[in-house]
Amino acid sequence: MSGKRLCNVLVTGGAGYVGSALVPKLLEEEHRVTVLDLYIYGADVFADCRRHPKLNEIKGDLRDAETVKRALDGVDTVIHLACISNDPSYDLDPVLGKSINFDCFRPLVLAAKKAGVERFIYASSSSVYGVREETEVTEETPLRPLTDYSKYKALCEQVLLGERAPGFVALVIRPSTVCGYAPRLRLDLTVNILTNHAINKDKITVFGGGQKRPNIHIKDMVGLYLYVLQQPDEKIDGKVFNAGYENFTVMEIAEMVRDAVGKDVKIEVVPSNDNRSYHISSEKMRRELGFVPKFTIADAARDLKTAFEAGKVPNSMDDPIYYNIEQMSKVELR
């Protein structure tokens, strides 16, 4: 463990999908962790590590300046995951979405600088590129966000990189769609949707099928955040990295899921007027950072299957807790 950088990390949105997998790993790696979250997807996400001496949980709103100030106390690194995630959830209440995804972002960054934070890592989205014809969509490809969700992701990137200063390192990660099992599970993402249906309905419905969807396994997403914590400032400061593994069509993903689930699953193809197709290059992440994803879509499907078989995902077709838009509607978040 010699030479290891130990951080005092604030994870905003830490009780969400990625955060629920990241926080236990940060603790395992001996970092001190503060979670700031509204906990609308369950209060017991961290039941297994709640008594950990290095975990501090704050149930509170990112839009409240005093709560943010308290959460930043003693913190040297921020991993900012909190947002109203994906277009349908954002569109449910655009005013709410903007207030959480954009309006409170600059105040958070300024509060972090004032509190002495040394590193700020922002989880943006590969959706900032929009739909492209190019076969290699790199970090140098001009952004063309199509929705308010992706537009505000892009604007937050500008805000953060504009606030870079000596002693305040800024890093932007643009993840692909995350897949695989986590304690706070989402079943409204491509691979996870298909696996849920394959296991519980013996049938996968593919809308269209030719559209490409870049994915990254949640273990690799967590691994990347842990990895960048250990990198020297000059390797990450002011940088933007796409974070994906491979670009497959929805039909190819469905076939991988069927094979990974390992039973007779019917794939039904129906026409779709949603022909949005995304494909990104993550070569810069490999080349400059030296981070190479290890886990596949098939691994994600197998991990989900194991979780289903262990009884960790009850009522997966009906419980709104697994579906962002349904749960947000239920709790009437404002």
C-alpha positions as CSV (number, residue, x, y, z in Angstrom):
1,M,0.0,0.0,0.0
2,S,3.1,2.2,0.0
3,G,2.7,5.4,-2.0
4,K,-1.0,5.1,-2.2
5,R,-3.0,8.3,-2.2
6,L,-5.6,8.2,0.5
7,C,-8.4,10.7,-0.1
8,N,-11.3,12.3,1.8
9,V,-13.9,12.0,-0.9
10,L,-17.4,13.5,-1.2
11,V,-19.6,11.5,-3.5
12,T,-22.6,13.5,-4.5
13,G,-25.4,11.2,-5.5
14,G,-23.5,8.4,-3.8
15,A,-26.7,6.4,-3.1
16,G,-27.5,6.1,-6.8
17,Y,-26.7,3.3,-9.2
18,V,-23.0,3.9,-9.7
19,G,-22.4,5.4,-6.3
20,S,-23.9,2.3,-4.5
21,A,-21.1,0.2,-6.1
22,L,-18.4,2.9,-5.8
23,V,-18.7,3.9,-2.1
24,P,-18.0,0.4,-0.7
25,K,-15.0,0.1,-2.9
26,L,-13.7,3.5,-1.8
27,L,-14.0,2.3,1.8
28,E,-12.2,-1.0,0.9
29,E,-9.4,1.1,-0.5
30,E,-9.2,2.9,2.9
31,H,-10.5,6.3,1.6
32,R,-12.7,8.4,3.9
33,V,-16.1,8.9,2.2
34,T,-19.0,11.3,2.6
35,V,-22.2,10.6,0.7
36,L,-24.6,13.4,-0.1
37,D,-27.8,12.1,-1.4
38,L,-31.6,12.5,-1.2
39,Y,-31.9,8.7,-0.8
40,I,-35.1,8.5,-2.9
41,Y,-34.1,5.0,-4.1
42,G,-33.9,3.5,-0.7
43,A,-32.4,4.5,2.7
44,D,-30.6,1.2,3.2
45,V,-28.3,1.2,0.2
46,F,-25.3,1.1,2.5
47,A,-26.7,-1.2,5.2
48,D,-23.7,-3.5,4.9
49,C,-21.1,-0.7,5.5
50,R,-23.2,1.8,7.5
51,R,-21.1,1.3,10.7
52,H,-17.8,1.8,8.8
53,P,-15.8,4.4,10.7
54,K,-14.8,6.2,7.5
55,L,-18.3,6.5,6.1
56,N,-20.3,9.7,6.7
57,E,-23.8,9.8,5.2
58,I,-25.7,13.0,4.7
59,K,-29.3,12.9,3.6
60,G,-29.7,16.3,2.0
61,D,-30.3,18.4,-1.1
62,L,-27.4,19.5,-3.3
63,R,-29.4,22.7,-3.9
64,D,-29.1,23.7,-0.2
65,A,-25.9,25.8,0.3
66,E,-25.6,25.0,4.1
67,T,-26.0,21.2,3.4
68,V,-23.3,21.4,0.7
69,K,-21.0,23.4,3.0
70,R,-21.4,20.7,5.7
71,A,-20.8,17.9,3.2
72,L,-17.5,19.5,2.0
73,D,-16.0,19.9,5.5
74,G,-12.6,18.3,5.4
75,V,-13.0,16.9,1.9
76,D,-10.1,17.0,-0.6
77,T,-11.8,15.3,-3.6
78,V,-15.3,15.5,-5.1
79,I,-16.8,12.9,-7.3
80,H,-19.9,14.5,-8.6
81,L,-22.4,11.8,-9.7
82,A,-25.7,13.5,-8.6
83,C,-28.1,14.4,-11.3
84,I,-31.6,13.7,-12.7
85,S,-30.3,10.9,-14.9
86,N,-31.4,10.3,-18.5
87,D,-33.8,12.1,-20.8
88,P,-37.1,10.6,-19.7
89,S,-36.5,11.3,-16.0
90,Y,-35.3,14.9,-16.9
91,D,-38.4,15.5,-19.1
92,L,-40.7,14.5,-16.2
93,D,-40.0,17.9,-14.7
94,P,-37.6,20.1,-16.7
95,V,-37.5,22.8,-14.1
96,L,-36.5,20.3,-11.4
97,G,-34.0,18.7,-13.8
98,K,-32.3,22.1,-14.5
99,S,-32.3,23.0,-10.8
100,I,-30.4,19.8,-9.9
101,N,-28.3,19.2,-13.0
102,F,-27.2,22.8,-13.8
103,D,-28.3,25.6,-11.5
104,C,-26.6,24.3,-8.4
105,F,-23.5,23.2,-10.2
106,R,-21.4,26.4,-10.2
107,P,-22.3,27.0,-6.6
108,L,-21.1,23.5,-5.8
109,V,-17.8,24.0,-7.6
110,L,-17.2,27.4,-6.0
111,A,-18.0,26.0,-2.6
112,A,-15.6,23.1,-3.2
113,K,-12.8,25.6,-4.1
114,K,-13.6,27.7,-1.0
115,A,-13.5,24.5,1.2
116,G,-10.0,23.6,-0.1
117,V,-11.0,20.7,-2.3
118,E,-8.0,19.8,-4.5
119,R,-9.7,17.6,-7.1
120,F,-13.1,17.7,-8.7
121,I,-14.2,14.8,-10.9
122,Y,-17.4,15.3,-12.9
123,A,-19.5,12.5,-14.3
124,S,-20.8,14.0,-17.6
125,S,-22.3,11.7,-20.3
126,S,-21.4,10.4,-23.8
127,S,-24.9,11.8,-24.8
128,V,-23.2,15.2,-25.2
129,Y,-22.1,14.2,-28.7
130,G,-25.7,13.6,-29.9
131,V,-26.3,11.3,-32.9
132,R,-23.2,11.1,-35.1
133,E,-22.3,9.5,-38.4
134,E,-18.6,9.4,-37.6
135,T,-17.3,5.9,-36.8
136,E,-14.9,7.3,-34.2
137,V,-16.5,9.8,-31.9
138,T,-13.5,11.1,-29.9
139,E,-13.2,13.8,-27.2
140,E,-12.2,16.2,-29.9
141,T,-15.5,15.7,-31.8
142,P,-17.6,18.9,-31.5
143,L,-20.5,18.5,-29.0
144,R,-24.0,18.4,-30.4
145,P,-26.3,17.7,-27.4
146,L,-29.9,17.0,-28.6
147,T,-31.8,17.3,-25.3
148,D,-31.8,19.5,-22.2
149,Y,-30.3,16.7,-20.2
150,S,-27.3,16.4,-22.4
151,K,-27.1,20.2,-23.0
152,Y,-26.7,20.9,-19.3
153,K,-24.2,18.1,-19.0
154,A,-22.1,19.9,-21.6
155,L,-22.6,23.3,-19.9
156,C,-21.4,21.9,-16.6
157,E,-18.2,20.6,-18.3
158,Q,-17.6,24.2,-19.4
159,V,-18.3,25.6,-15.9
160,L,-15.9,23.1,-14.2
161,L,-13.0,23.5,-16.7
162,G,-13.4,27.3,-16.5
163,E,-12.9,27.1,-12.8
164,R,-9.6,25.3,-13.0
165,A,-6.9,26.9,-10.9
166,P,-3.6,26.0,-9.3
167,G,-4.4,23.5,-6.6
168,F,-7.9,22.8,-8.0
169,V,-7.7,19.9,-10.5
170,A,-10.7,19.4,-12.8
171,L,-11.5,16.2,-14.6
172,V,-14.4,15.3,-16.8
173,I,-15.5,11.7,-17.5
174,R,-18.1,11.0,-20.2
175,P,-19.4,7.6,-19.4
176,S,-21.3,5.3,-21.8
177,T,-24.4,3.6,-20.6
178,V,-23.5,1.7,-17.4
179,C,-24.6,-2.0,-17.0
180,G,-24.4,-4.7,-14.4
181,Y,-25.5,-5.3,-10.8
182,A,-25.2,-2.8,-8.0
183,P,-26.9,-2.5,-4.6
184,R,-29.1,0.4,-5.9
185,L,-30.0,-1.3,-9.2
186,R,-31.4,0.4,-12.3
187,L,-33.4,-1.8,-14.6
188,D,-34.2,1.0,-17.1
189,L,-30.9,0.8,-18.9
190,T,-30.4,-1.2,-22.1
191,V,-28.4,-4.3,-20.9
192,N,-30.2,-4.4,-17.6
193,I,-33.6,-4.1,-19.2
194,L,-32.9,-6.9,-21.6
195,T,-31.4,-9.2,-18.9
196,N,-34.4,-8.6,-16.6
197,H,-36.8,-9.6,-19.4
198,A,-34.7,-12.6,-20.5
199,I,-34.6,-14.0,-17.0
200,N,-38.2,-13.2,-15.9
201,K,-40.1,-13.3,-19.1
202,D,-38.1,-15.7,-21.3
203,K,-38.5,-13.1,-24.0
204,I,-36.6,-10.0,-25.1
205,T,-38.3,-7.3,-27.3
206,V,-35.9,-5.4,-29.4
207,F,-37.1,-2.1,-30.8
208,G,-35.4,-1.6,-34.2
209,G,-32.1,-3.3,-33.3
210,G,-29.6,-1.6,-35.6
211,Q,-28.9,1.3,-33.3
212,K,-25.6,1.2,-31.6
213,R,-25.4,1.6,-27.8
214,P,-22.0,2.1,-26.1
215,N,-21.8,0.4,-22.7
216,I,-19.5,0.1,-19.8
217,H,-19.7,-2.5,-17.0
218,I,-20.3,-0.9,-13.6
219,K,-17.2,-2.6,-12.2
220,D,-15.1,-0.8,-14.8
221,M,-16.9,2.5,-14.1
222,V,-16.0,2.1,-10.4
223,G,-12.5,0.9,-11.3
224,L,-11.9,4.1,-13.4
225,Y,-12.9,6.4,-10.5
226,L,-10.6,4.5,-8.1
227,Y,-7.8,4.6,-10.8
228,V,-7.9,8.3,-11.4
229,L,-7.7,9.0,-7.7
230,Q,-4.2,7.5,-7.8
231,Q,-3.0,9.5,-10.9
232,P,-0.7,12.5,-10.7
233,D,-2.4,15.9,-11.2
234,E,-0.8,16.5,-14.6
235,K,-2.3,13.3,-16.0
236,I,-5.9,14.3,-15.3
237,D,-6.0,18.1,-14.8
238,G,-8.2,19.8,-17.4
239,K,-8.7,16.5,-19.2
240,V,-11.9,15.0,-20.7
241,F,-12.1,11.2,-21.2
242,N,-14.8,9.1,-22.8
243,A,-15.4,6.0,-20.7
244,G,-16.8,3.0,-22.7
245,Y,-15.8,-0.5,-23.7
246,E,-17.3,-1.6,-27.0
247,N,-20.0,-0.3,-29.3
248,F,-22.6,-2.9,-30.2
249,T,-26.0,-2.7,-31.8
250,V,-29.1,-3.3,-29.6
251,M,-29.6,-6.6,-31.5
252,E,-26.1,-7.8,-30.8
253,I,-26.5,-6.9,-27.1
254,A,-29.8,-8.9,-27.0
255,E,-28.0,-11.9,-28.4
256,M,-25.2,-11.6,-25.9
257,V,-27.7,-11.3,-23.1
258,R,-29.6,-14.4,-24.3
259,D,-26.4,-16.4,-24.5
260,A,-25.2,-15.3,-21.1
261,V,-28.5,-16.1,-19.4
262,G,-28.1,-19.5,-20.9
263,K,-31.7,-20.6,-21.5
264,D,-34.2,-20.6,-24.3
265,V,-35.1,-16.9,-24.7
266,K,-37.1,-15.6,-27.6
267,I,-35.9,-12.4,-29.2
268,E,-38.8,-10.4,-30.9
269,V,-37.9,-7.5,-33.1
270,V,-40.5,-4.7,-33.5
271,P,-40.1,-1.6,-35.6
272,S,-39.0,1.6,-33.9
273,N,-39.0,5.3,-34.9
274,D,-36.2,5.9,-32.4
275,N,-33.1,5.3,-34.5
276,R,-30.7,7.2,-32.3
277,S,-27.4,5.5,-32.6
278,Y,-24.4,6.3,-30.4
279,H,-20.8,5.1,-30.8
280,I,-17.8,6.5,-29.0
281,S,-14.1,5.9,-29.0
282,S,-12.4,5.4,-25.6
283,E,-9.0,5.1,-27.0
284,K,-7.7,8.3,-25.3
285,M,-8.6,6.7,-21.9
286,R,-6.5,3.7,-22.8
287,R,-3.6,5.7,-24.3
288,E,-3.2,8.6,-21.9
289,L,-4.6,7.2,-18.7
290,G,-3.6,3.6,-19.2
291,F,-7.0,2.4,-18.1
292,V,-8.4,-0.6,-20.0
293,P,-11.9,-1.9,-19.2
294,K,-12.0,-5.6,-18.3
295,F,-15.7,-6.6,-18.1
296,T,-18.0,-7.3,-20.9
297,I,-21.8,-7.1,-21.6
298,A,-22.0,-10.8,-21.1
299,D,-20.3,-10.4,-17.7
300,A,-22.9,-7.8,-16.8
301,A,-25.8,-10.2,-17.8
302,R,-24.2,-13.0,-15.8
303,D,-23.8,-10.8,-12.7
304,L,-27.4,-9.8,-12.9
305,K,-28.5,-13.4,-13.3
306,T,-26.5,-14.3,-10.2
307,A,-28.2,-11.5,-8.3
308,F,-31.7,-12.5,-9.4
309,E,-31.0,-16.2,-8.4
310,A,-29.8,-15.0,-5.0
311,G,-33.1,-13.1,-4.4
312,K,-31.4,-9.7,-4.4
313,V,-33.8,-8.2,-7.0
314,P,-37.4,-8.9,-5.8
315,N,-40.4,-7.7,-7.9
316,S,-38.1,-6.6,-10.7
317,M,-40.8,-6.1,-13.2
318,D,-43.1,-4.0,-11.0
319,D,-41.2,-2.2,-8.1
320,P,-40.7,1.4,-9.1
321,I,-37.4,1.5,-7.0
322,Y,-35.6,0.0,-10.1
323,Y,-36.9,2.6,-12.5
324,N,-35.9,6.2,-12.1
325,I,-38.9,7.9,-13.8
326,E,-41.4,5.7,-11.8
327,Q,-39.7,6.3,-8.5
328,M,-39.4,10.1,-9.1
329,S,-43.1,10.2,-9.9
330,K,-43.9,8.3,-6.8
331,V,-41.9,10.4,-4.3
332,E,-42.9,13.7,-6.1
333,L,-39.5,15.1,-5.9
334,R,-39.5,18.9,-6.1
